[in-house]
Amino acid sequence: MPNVAKIAADALSETDGILRLAPTWVPRSFLQPGRRIKLHPHDYYALGTNRGGIDERWFASTTVATNEGAPPDEGLRACGLSYVVFGKHRFTLRDAVAELGAEMVGKSIWKKYGRWPVYSKFFDNMGPIPHHMHQNDKQAKLTGQEGKPESYYFPPQLNAIGNNFPYTFFGLEPGTTKQEIVRCLDRWNEGDNGILNYSKAYRLQPGTGWLVPPCVLHAPGSLVTYEPQWGSDVFGMYQSLVEGRAVPRSLLVKDFPKEKHLDNKYLVDALDWDGNVDPNFKDNHYLEPIPTANTEKDGWVDRWIVYGKVAGKQLFTAKELTVQPGTKCTIKDGGAYGWITVQGEGYIGQVRLQTPAMIRFGALTEDEVFVTAQRAGEGVTFSNTGSEPLVGLRYFGPDACPDAPSVGDYRKKK
């Protein structure tokens, strides 16, 4: 076995706290790929049609994808874990964090969580995802897991086309009763169980986003979505039929205790009812970018794209940095982050950035890195060496950005 601690330390020393990451692709058997995340057209079913099409790419992930039928460790294939690339060496970011601890993720995160507890992804589907929820911590603990709040941002660079249904259903209409949703689950094997009759769809807009707590139903639409979230893959699908495709009931109950799998009332009680029927749902969850400072005249702009708290806690945040051609800027941040380049070319520190046009499954790229907490705090210099804007998205762990805005603060800028 390679000495991961030494190799990771050597990598951090050579690149001054910035680690190159290989692309991590994840299939979903119950969805159809939207084919906009730059994977080669021949590779969307690289793991076989039995596993489903690849519709997700995960970033700076130490979280395993809990897909049915997946082997325990697919290595660089599709397990959800990000791999660090250093010369001829390949090792997981999870192992690097386990070995180097606070040096990677910062003292506060390491002391409280002992790991990198968040991740982000692109998900890209031809149509909508079934109406579903993610369990909270208390519920997920019953099956040995953690809950999952999440957030969305729709990068304009990947959304030139909206695909089949660029609308997302959120929650349930005010006045909906629990018994009505129990009856929907009772009708699971009768075709469309009708749960969307009790919900409302919102049109998705590139360059905006949403903050979604656990136990709130949502059926994400077909825009490519950047999704900072907690490091868990728990969910329960509450919709039985999507675009004519049956959703197995196993995907409703997989992360609930086995003795409750046939108890539809229990499954409905698991929802945050007040959160789902909130009459001001959009006001309490919708996000628009907010510049961190007035720097456009200097040739660069850093914007908050994910912000706000879940149950009073800041669990993750994200920013979008745009650097104009020929411009350099140095950014200091409050914690470690995962970065993905979505446009242009240049450098982050001394590490090259290049946005690929097309990626073969298993190939390496120059668009993704992980930046350690110390390097982020000391400041990272970004330089645009290309002829178009250099744009990247970066997400942070819990409590890394105490200066982040609150949900609704975008209105103050209008």
Secondary structure in CASP SS format (residue, H / E / C, confidence):
PFRMAT SS
TARGET T0000
AUTHOR 0000-0000-0000
METHOD secondary structure of the structure
MODEL  1
M C 1.00
P C 1.00
N C 1.00
V H 1.00
A H 1.00
K H 1.00
I H 1.00
A H 1.00
A H 1.00
D H 1.00
A H 1.00
L H 1.00
S H 1.00
E H 1.00
T H 1.00
D C 1.00
G C 1.00
I E 1.00
L E 1.00
R E 1.00
L E 1.00
A C 1.00
P C 1.00
T E 1.00
W E 1.00
V E 1.00
P E 1.00
R E 1.00
S C 1.00
F C 1.00
L C 1.00
Q C 1.00
P E 1.00
G C 1.00
R C 1.00
R C 1.00
I C 1.00
K C 1.00
L E 1.00
H C 1.00
P H 1.00
H H 1.00
D H 1.00
Y C 1.00
Y C 1.00
A C 1.00
L C 1.00
G C 1.00
T C 1.00
N C 1.00
R C 1.00
G C 1.00
G E 1.00
I E 1.00
D E 1.00
E E 1.00
R E 1.00
W E 1.00
F E 1.00
A C 1.00
S C 1.00
T C 1.00
T C 1.00
V C 1.00
A C 1.00
T C 1.00
N C 1.00
E C 1.00
G C 1.00
A C 1.00
P C 1.00
P C 1.00
D C 1.00
E C 1.00
G C 1.00
L C 1.00
R C 1.00
A C 1.00
C C 1.00
G C 1.00
L C 1.00
S C 1.00
Y E 1.00
V E 1.00
V E 1.00
F E 1.00
G C 1.00
K C 1.00
H E 1.00
R E 1.00
F E 1.00
T E 1.00
L H 1.00
R H 1.00
D H 1.00
A H 1.00
V H 1.00
A H 1.00
E H 1.00
L H 1.00
G C 1.00
A H 1.00
E H 1.00
M H 1.00
V H 1.00
G C 1.00
K H 1.00
S H 1.00
I H 1.00
W H 1.00
K H 1.00
K H 1.00
Y H 1.00
G C 1.00
R C 1.00
W C 1.00
P C 1.00
V E 1.00
Y E 1.00
S E 1.00
K E 1.00
F E 1.00
F E 1.00
D C 1.00
N E 1.00
M C 1.00
G C 1.00
P C 1.00
I C 1.00
P C 1.00
H C 1.00
H E 1.00
M E 1.00
H C 1.00
Q C 1.00
N C 1.00
D H 1.00
K H 1.00
Q H 1.00
A H 1.00
K H 1.00
L C 1.00
T C 1.00
G C 1.00
Q C 1.00
E C 1.00
G C 1.00
K C 1.00
P C 1.00
E E 1.00
S E 1.00
Y E 1.00
Y E 1.00
F C 1.00
P C 1.00
P H 1.00
Q H 1.00
L H 1.00
N C 1.00
A C 1.00
I C 1.00
G C 1.00
N C 1.00
N C 1.00
F C 1.00
P C 1.00
Y E 1.00
T E 1.00
F E 1.00
F E 1.00
G C 1.00
L C 1.00
E C 1.00
P C 1.00
G C 1.00
T C 1.00
T C 1.00
K H 1.00
Q H 1.00
E H 1.00
I H 1.00
V H 1.00
R H 1.00
C H 1.00
L H 1.00
D H 1.00
R C 1.00
W H 1.00
N H 1.00
E H 1.00
G C 1.00
D C 1.00
N C 1.00
G C 1.00
I H 1.00
L H 1.00
N H 1.00
Y H 1.00
S C 1.00
K E 1.00
A E 1.00
Y E 1.00
R E 1.00
L C 1.00
Q C 1.00
P C 1.00
G C 1.00
T C 1.00
G E 1.00
W E 1.00
L E 1.00
V E 1.00
P C 1.00
P C 1.00
C C 1.00
V C 1.00
L C 1.00
H E 1.00
A E 1.00
P C 1.00
G C 1.00
S C 1.00
L C 1.00
V C 1.00
T E 1.00
Y E 1.00
E C 1.00
P C 1.00
Q E 1.00
W E 1.00
G C 1.00
S C 1.00
D C 1.00
V C 1.00
F C 1.00
G E 1.00
M E 1.00
Y C 1.00
Q C 1.00
S C 1.00
L E 1.00
V E 1.00
E C 1.00
G C 1.00
R E 1.00
A E 1.00
V C 1.00
P C 1.00
R C 1.00
S H 1.00
L H 1.00
L H 1.00
V H 1.00
K C 1.00
D C 1.00
F C 1.00
P C 1.00
K H 1.00
E H 1.00
K H 1.00
H C 1.00
L C 1.00
D C 1.00
N H 1.00
K H 1.00
Y H 1.00
L H 1.00
V H 1.00
D H 1.00
A C 1.00
L C 1.00
D C 1.00
W H 1.00
D H 1.00
G H 1.00
N H 1.00
V C 1.00
D C 1.00
P C 1.00
N C 1.00
F H 1.00
K H 1.00
D H 1.00
N H 1.00
H H 1.00
Y E 1.00
L E 1.00
E C 1.00
P C 1.00
I E 1.00
P E 1.00
T C 1.00
A C 1.00
N C 1.00
T C 1.00
E H 1.00
K H 1.00
D H 1.00
G C 1.00
W E 1.00
V E 1.00
D E 1.00
R E 1.00
W E 1.00
I E 1.00
V E 1.00
Y C 1.00
G C 1.00
K C 1.00
V E 1.00
A C 1.00
G C 1.00
K E 1.00
Q C 1.00
L C 1.00
F C 1.00
T E 1.00
A E 1.00
K E 1.00
E E 1.00
L E 1.00
T E 1.00
V E 1.00
Q C 1.00
P C 1.00
G C 1.00
T C 1.00
K E 1.00
C E 1.00
T E 1.00
I E 1.00
K C 1.00
D C 1.00
G C 1.00
G C 1.00
A C 1.00
Y E 1.00
G E 1.00
W E 1.00
I E 1.00
T E 1.00
V E 1.00
Q E 1.00
G C 1.00
E E 1.00
G E 1.00
Y E 1.00
I E 1.00
G C 1.00
Q C 1.00
V E 1.00
R E 1.00
L E 1.00
Q E 1.00
T C 1.00
P C 1.00
A C 1.00
M C 1.00
I E 1.00
R C 1.00
F C 1.00
G C 1.00
A C 1.00
L C 1.00
T C 1.00
E E 1.00
D C 1.00
E E 1.00
V E 1.00
F E 1.00
V E 1.00
T C 1.00
A H 1.00
Q H 1.00
R H 1.00
A H 1.00
G H 1.00
E H 1.00
G C 1.00
V E 1.00
T E 1.00
F E 1.00
S E 1.00
N E 1.00
T C 1.00
G C 1.00
S C 1.00
E C 1.00
P C 1.00
L E 1.00
V E 1.00
G E 1.00
L E 1.00
R E 1.00
Y E 1.00
F E 1.00
G C 1.00
P C 1.00
D C 1.00
A C 1.00
C C 1.00
P C 1.00
D C 1.00
A C 1.00
P C 1.00
S C 1.00
V C 1.00
G C 1.00
D H 1.00
Y H 1.00
R H 1.00
K H 1.00
K H 1.00
K C 1.00
END
